[in-house]
């Protein structure tokens, strides 16, 4: 099995890392260390359960995949893992800014 993200920084949250790494391994169904864009797109379509209208969801998925700036029909698993960790970090920092009483809600 490909060893995704083992070059991670020591200060990254291990639970978050392991959760995202598990998702990456699931998406890398052939064990090549690369994720097919069509598989990623299908997984993102299944993941969204917010009740959005299908065209809105399709646009969000396509915009996200475009933001990855992939070349060809696959993305390197390590690269995808690092992108997801960075985005999770940005979301956490944004949340921490608005969680004024620091109760995590």
MIKE-870537 format. One record per residue (C-alpha): residue number from 1; residue in one letter; chain; x, y, z. Coordinates in Angstrom, 1 decimal. Example, Ala and Ser with C-alpha at 12.3 -4.5 7.8 and 13.67 -1.06 7.14 Angstrom:
2
<atom num="1" residu="A" chaine="A" u="12.3" v="-4.5" w="7.8"/>
<atom num="2" residu="S" chaine="A" u="13.7" v="-1.1" w="7.1"/>
# end
This chain:
105
<atom num="1" residu="X" chaine="A" u="0.0" v="0.0" w="0.0"/>
<atom num="2" residu="X" chaine="A" u="1.3" v="3.5" w="-0.9"/>
<atom num="3" residu="X" chaine="A" u="2.5" v="5.4" w="2.1"/>
<atom num="4" residu="X" chaine="A" u="0.6" v="8.7" w="1.7"/>
<atom num="5" residu="X" chaine="A" u="1.8" v="11.8" w="3.5"/>
<atom num="6" residu="X" chaine="A" u="4.5" v="10.4" w="5.6"/>
<atom num="7" residu="X" chaine="A" u="6.4" v="13.6" w="5.1"/>
<atom num="8" residu="X" chaine="A" u="3.8" v="15.4" w="7.2"/>
<atom num="9" residu="X" chaine="A" u="4.8" v="18.1" w="9.6"/>
<atom num="10" residu="X" chaine="A" u="5.0" v="17.1" w="13.3"/>
<atom num="11" residu="X" chaine="A" u="2.5" v="19.7" w="14.4"/>
<atom num="12" residu="X" chaine="A" u="-0.4" v="18.4" w="12.3"/>
<atom num="13" residu="X" chaine="A" u="-3.3" v="16.8" w="14.2"/>
<atom num="14" residu="X" chaine="A" u="-2.8" v="13.0" w="13.9"/>
<atom num="15" residu="X" chaine="A" u="-6.5" v="12.2" w="14.0"/>
<atom num="16" residu="X" chaine="A" u="-7.3" v="14.6" w="11.2"/>
<atom num="17" residu="X" chaine="A" u="-4.3" v="13.3" w="9.2"/>
<atom num="18" residu="X" chaine="A" u="-5.4" v="9.7" w="9.7"/>
<atom num="19" residu="X" chaine="A" u="-9.0" v="10.4" w="8.7"/>
<atom num="20" residu="X" chaine="A" u="-8.0" v="12.2" w="5.5"/>
<atom num="21" residu="X" chaine="A" u="-5.4" v="9.5" w="4.8"/>
<atom num="22" residu="X" chaine="A" u="-8.1" v="6.9" w="5.1"/>
<atom num="23" residu="X" chaine="A" u="-10.2" v="8.7" w="2.6"/>
<atom num="24" residu="X" chaine="A" u="-7.2" v="9.0" w="0.2"/>
<atom num="25" residu="X" chaine="A" u="-6.5" v="5.3" w="0.5"/>
<atom num="26" residu="X" chaine="A" u="-10.2" v="4.6" w="-0.3"/>
<atom num="27" residu="X" chaine="A" u="-10.1" v="6.8" w="-3.4"/>
<atom num="28" residu="X" chaine="A" u="-6.8" v="5.1" w="-4.5"/>
<atom num="29" residu="X" chaine="A" u="-8.6" v="1.9" w="-5.2"/>
<atom num="30" residu="X" chaine="A" u="-5.9" v="0.4" w="-7.4"/>
<atom num="31" residu="X" chaine="A" u="-3.1" v="1.1" w="-5.0"/>
<atom num="32" residu="X" chaine="A" u="-1.1" v="3.2" w="-7.5"/>
<atom num="33" residu="X" chaine="A" u="-0.7" v="6.2" w="-5.3"/>
<atom num="34" residu="X" chaine="A" u="-2.8" v="8.3" w="-7.6"/>
<atom num="35" residu="X" chaine="A" u="-6.5" v="9.1" w="-7.5"/>
<atom num="36" residu="X" chaine="A" u="-8.6" v="9.1" w="-10.7"/>
<atom num="37" residu="X" chaine="A" u="-10.4" v="12.4" w="-11.0"/>
<atom num="38" residu="X" chaine="A" u="-13.6" v="10.7" w="-12.1"/>
<atom num="39" residu="X" chaine="A" u="-13.5" v="8.6" w="-8.8"/>
<atom num="40" residu="X" chaine="A" u="-12.9" v="11.8" w="-6.8"/>
<atom num="41" residu="X" chaine="A" u="-15.7" v="13.5" w="-8.5"/>
<atom num="42" residu="X" chaine="A" u="-18.1" v="10.6" w="-7.9"/>
<atom num="43" residu="X" chaine="A" u="-17.1" v="10.4" w="-4.2"/>
<atom num="44" residu="X" chaine="A" u="-17.7" v="14.1" w="-3.7"/>
<atom num="45" residu="X" chaine="A" u="-21.1" v="13.8" w="-5.3"/>
<atom num="46" residu="X" chaine="A" u="-22.0" v="11.0" w="-2.8"/>
<atom num="47" residu="X" chaine="A" u="-20.5" v="12.9" w="0.1"/>
<atom num="48" residu="X" chaine="A" u="-22.7" v="16.0" w="-0.1"/>
<atom num="49" residu="X" chaine="A" u="-25.8" v="15.4" w="1.9"/>
<atom num="50" residu="X" chaine="A" u="-26.8" v="19.0" w="2.5"/>
<atom num="51" residu="X" chaine="A" u="-29.9" v="18.8" w="0.2"/>
<atom num="52" residu="X" chaine="A" u="-28.4" v="21.2" w="-2.4"/>
<atom num="53" residu="X" chaine="A" u="-29.9" v="21.2" w="-5.8"/>
<atom num="54" residu="X" chaine="A" u="-28.0" v="18.9" w="-8.1"/>
<atom num="55" residu="X" chaine="A" u="-26.8" v="21.7" w="-10.5"/>
<atom num="56" residu="X" chaine="A" u="-25.4" v="23.6" w="-7.5"/>
<atom num="57" residu="X" chaine="A" u="-23.7" v="20.6" w="-6.2"/>
<atom num="58" residu="X" chaine="A" u="-22.2" v="19.7" w="-9.6"/>
<atom num="59" residu="X" chaine="A" u="-20.8" v="23.2" w="-9.9"/>
<atom num="60" residu="X" chaine="A" u="-19.2" v="23.1" w="-6.5"/>
<atom num="61" residu="X" chaine="A" u="-17.6" v="19.7" w="-7.2"/>
<atom num="62" residu="X" chaine="A" u="-16.3" v="20.9" w="-10.6"/>
<atom num="63" residu="X" chaine="A" u="-15.0" v="24.1" w="-9.1"/>
<atom num="64" residu="X" chaine="A" u="-13.2" v="22.1" w="-6.4"/>
<atom num="65" residu="X" chaine="A" u="-11.6" v="19.7" w="-8.8"/>
<atom num="66" residu="X" chaine="A" u="-10.6" v="22.7" w="-11.0"/>
<atom num="67" residu="X" chaine="A" u="-8.9" v="24.3" w="-8.0"/>
<atom num="68" residu="X" chaine="A" u="-6.7" v="21.2" w="-7.6"/>
<atom num="69" residu="X" chaine="A" u="-5.0" v="22.1" w="-10.9"/>
<atom num="70" residu="X" chaine="A" u="-4.6" v="18.5" w="-11.9"/>
<atom num="71" residu="X" chaine="A" u="-2.7" v="17.5" w="-15.0"/>
<atom num="72" residu="X" chaine="A" u="-4.2" v="14.5" w="-16.8"/>
<atom num="73" residu="X" chaine="A" u="-6.9" v="12.3" w="-15.4"/>
<atom num="74" residu="X" chaine="A" u="-5.3" v="11.6" w="-12.0"/>
<atom num="75" residu="X" chaine="A" u="-3.9" v="13.4" w="-8.9"/>
<atom num="76" residu="X" chaine="A" u="-1.1" v="12.2" w="-6.8"/>
<atom num="77" residu="X" chaine="A" u="-2.4" v="10.9" w="-3.5"/>
<atom num="78" residu="X" chaine="A" u="0.3" v="12.7" w="-1.5"/>
<atom num="79" residu="X" chaine="A" u="-0.5" v="16.0" w="-3.2"/>
<atom num="80" residu="X" chaine="A" u="-4.2" v="15.5" w="-2.6"/>
<atom num="81" residu="X" chaine="A" u="-3.6" v="14.6" w="1.1"/>
<atom num="82" residu="X" chaine="A" u="-1.5" v="17.8" w="1.6"/>
<atom num="83" residu="X" chaine="A" u="-4.1" v="19.9" w="-0.1"/>
<atom num="84" residu="X" chaine="A" u="-6.8" v="18.5" w="2.1"/>
<atom num="85" residu="X" chaine="A" u="-4.7" v="19.0" w="5.3"/>
<atom num="86" residu="X" chaine="A" u="-4.1" v="22.6" w="4.3"/>
<atom num="87" residu="X" chaine="A" u="-7.7" v="23.3" w="3.6"/>
<atom num="88" residu="X" chaine="A" u="-8.8" v="21.6" w="6.9"/>
<atom num="89" residu="X" chaine="A" u="-6.2" v="23.8" w="8.7"/>
<atom num="90" residu="X" chaine="A" u="-7.7" v="26.9" w="7.0"/>
<atom num="91" residu="X" chaine="A" u="-11.2" v="25.9" w="8.0"/>
<atom num="92" residu="X" chaine="A" u="-10.2" v="25.3" w="11.6"/>
<atom num="93" residu="X" chaine="A" u="-8.4" v="28.7" w="11.8"/>
<atom num="94" residu="X" chaine="A" u="-11.5" v="30.4" w="10.4"/>
<atom num="95" residu="X" chaine="A" u="-13.8" v="28.6" w="12.8"/>
<atom num="96" residu="X" chaine="A" u="-11.5" v="29.5" w="15.8"/>
<atom num="97" residu="X" chaine="A" u="-11.9" v="33.2" w="14.8"/>
<atom num="98" residu="X" chaine="A" u="-15.7" v="33.1" w="15.1"/>
<atom num="99" residu="X" chaine="A" u="-15.9" v="30.8" w="18.1"/>
<atom num="100" residu="X" chaine="A" u="-15.6" v="33.7" w="20.5"/>
<atom num="101" residu="X" chaine="A" u="-16.3" v="31.8" w="23.7"/>
<atom num="102" residu="X" chaine="A" u="-14.0" v="28.9" w="22.6"/>
<atom num="103" residu="X" chaine="A" u="-16.7" v="26.2" w="23.3"/>
<atom num="104" residu="X" chaine="A" u="-16.2" v="24.5" w="20.0"/>
<atom num="105" residu="X" chaine="A" u="-19.7" v="25.2" w="18.9"/>
# end
